[in-house]
């Protein structure tokens, strides 16, 4: 069962909101998922995402592959956490 960390689209027409989810690679984009670990609001400015870094690291350690977009969010969140600490 290949597991991936990817975006799931929610929200209204012309007002997208995405959830960052851990899902089976074979399930559809908006289908069944294992765990929700964050959100992404593409219409907002500046910090438009929220992600649980500890849960993402846990799933990556178990073999989950993040998508390119989610990987960029994780890099930004880790960089911001390092600066804040």
C-alpha positions as CSV (number, residue, x, y, z in Angstrom):
1,X,0.0,0.0,0.0
2,X,1.9,3.1,-1.2
3,X,1.1,6.1,1.0
4,X,1.4,9.7,-0.1
5,X,0.9,13.1,1.4
6,X,-1.1,15.2,-1.0
7,X,-3.7,17.9,-1.3
8,X,-7.5,17.2,-1.2
9,X,-9.7,20.0,-2.7
10,X,-12.6,21.4,-0.7
11,X,-14.3,24.7,-0.6
12,X,-16.8,26.4,-3.0
13,X,-16.6,27.1,-6.7
14,X,-14.0,29.8,-7.3
15,X,-13.0,29.7,-3.6
16,X,-10.7,26.7,-3.2
17,X,-9.5,25.4,0.1
18,X,-7.2,22.4,0.2
19,X,-6.5,19.9,3.0
20,X,-3.2,18.3,3.4
21,X,-3.9,14.6,3.8
22,X,-2.1,11.3,4.1
23,X,-3.8,8.9,1.7
24,X,-3.4,5.7,-0.2
25,X,-1.8,6.4,-3.5
26,X,-4.6,4.5,-5.3
27,X,-7.5,6.5,-3.8
28,X,-9.0,9.4,-5.8
29,X,-8.0,13.0,-5.1
30,X,-11.0,13.8,-3.0
31,X,-11.7,10.3,-1.8
32,X,-10.8,8.3,1.3
33,X,-7.8,9.4,3.3
34,X,-5.9,8.1,6.4
35,X,-5.3,11.4,8.3
36,X,-5.6,15.1,7.8
37,X,-2.4,17.0,8.8
38,X,-2.9,20.5,7.5
39,X,-4.7,23.0,5.3
40,X,-3.8,25.4,2.4
41,X,-5.7,28.5,1.4
42,X,-4.4,29.6,-2.0
43,X,-6.4,32.8,-2.1
44,X,-4.8,34.3,1.1
45,X,-1.5,36.3,1.0
46,X,1.7,35.6,3.0
47,X,1.4,32.5,5.2
48,X,-1.5,30.6,3.5
49,X,-0.9,27.1,4.9
50,X,-0.9,25.3,8.2
51,X,0.8,21.9,8.6
52,X,1.5,19.6,11.5
53,X,5.2,19.0,11.1
54,X,5.5,16.2,13.7
55,X,2.8,14.1,12.0
56,X,4.3,14.8,8.6
57,X,7.7,13.6,9.8
58,X,6.1,10.5,11.3
59,X,4.4,9.6,8.1
60,X,7.6,10.3,6.0
61,X,9.5,8.0,8.4
62,X,7.0,5.3,7.7
63,X,7.6,5.7,3.9
64,X,5.0,8.2,2.8
65,X,6.0,10.3,-0.2
66,X,4.9,14.0,-0.1
67,X,3.8,15.6,-3.4
68,X,5.9,18.5,-4.7
69,X,3.6,21.1,-3.4
70,X,3.3,19.6,0.1
71,X,7.1,19.1,0.1
72,X,7.6,22.9,-0.4
73,X,5.1,23.6,2.4
74,X,7.0,21.3,4.7
75,X,10.3,22.9,3.9
76,X,8.9,26.4,4.5
77,X,7.3,25.3,7.8
78,X,10.5,23.7,9.0
79,X,12.5,26.8,8.1
80,X,10.0,29.0,10.0
81,X,10.1,26.7,13.0
82,X,13.9,26.8,13.1
83,X,13.9,30.6,13.0
84,X,11.3,30.9,15.7
85,X,13.2,28.5,18.0
